[in-house]
């Protein structure tokens, strides 16, 4: 977008400058006419030359510059450096006194640039192509937009200043960092369960969970004739799903506050979710995800490169919501949880409402792993300790995490840290 101040003060300043220039020109001309001689006419012609140059500055548009931006990588993991190259090409090699260039971007990205690296001043040159480069070091997770480039120049006295915004939008996607998982109890437990005998499998598969209306394609042997007789319509038996190797991640997008430690714990939770997604991708396991905040984003179970990319891209773009509505939202989405999946809950806080909801989900034969993202050196209050113990009593595997690295946390737990 092109921005210019068209207020009354702008026009007042322009008119005053024009009047001042005309007054100087008229004064020098009068002085030369009445005084005569070399000095007076030299002053007149010198000032006239400067005025002609100023007029050229006014007439030559900055629009003759074509601005483009080259990103070495438009998508990269968090923590890496972003290399940016700005290229200016012009059709007319008119030598500006100077040309100021400032690459414009979102504030969140601008805050990650050290100093004034995005700005550059080019001095008089006849080159048709001007370039400069800068870096965004240790890029943070997020989706960012480069907006365009500001071009600024003026005459030697600063009376005629020209400024133009050249739109050249580009997107930068910084993926969350993730940690390789060598071994994980949730997967190892699944592997043990999948080695059950055929008889055990049949017992699980024939455990009736309920009945539903008959649908085309259902086997006749699955029809529940007793329920059909009572309801006067064909009803099909529903069986308990066999526990397979798949995970459903529930990531709380709510944070209790926006302090540095809390936001850092939130970022670590995103890294943990990404690590689990990559873990499932490497082992060709099904994984789904729900991010629960003011808006709920749901991704069904799946695997493969496209599915993994979709999940990680979403984790790159989400932002935290301040509040405590996670448990309330779980009430609405509980029925969407796939039976037989291991539910992985990641949150930065554990309150009574969340405790009750986790107990409800656990009571419905769902295996839950709860990760509380917080600083290990922060002492849990008495109520938090009681909630954690209550979860463990009902079979919810609870782990307090200070990073997204499960292997590192396992080593800490082996050393006696909860």
Secondary structure, DSSP 8 states (H G I E B T S, - for coil): ------SHHHHHHHHHHHHHHHHHHHHHHHHHHHH-SHHHHHHHHHHHHHHHHHHHHHHS-GGGEEEEEEES-SEEETTS-EEEEEEEEESS----SEEEEEEEE-HHHHTTS-TTTTEEEEES---SEEEEEEEE-S--SEEEEEEEEEEEEE-TTSSSEEEEEEEEEEEEEEE------S--HHHHHHHHHHT--HHHHHHHHT-EEEEEE--TT--GGGB-HHHHHHHTS-EEEEE-----SEEEEEEE-EES---HHHHHHHHHHHHHHHHHHHHHHHTT-EEEEEEESSSEEEEEEE-SHHHHHHHHHHHHH---EES--HHHHHHHHGGGS-TT-EEEEEES---HHHHHHHHHHHHTT--EEEEEE--TTS---HHHHHHHHHHHHTT-EEEEESSS-HHHHHHHHHTT--
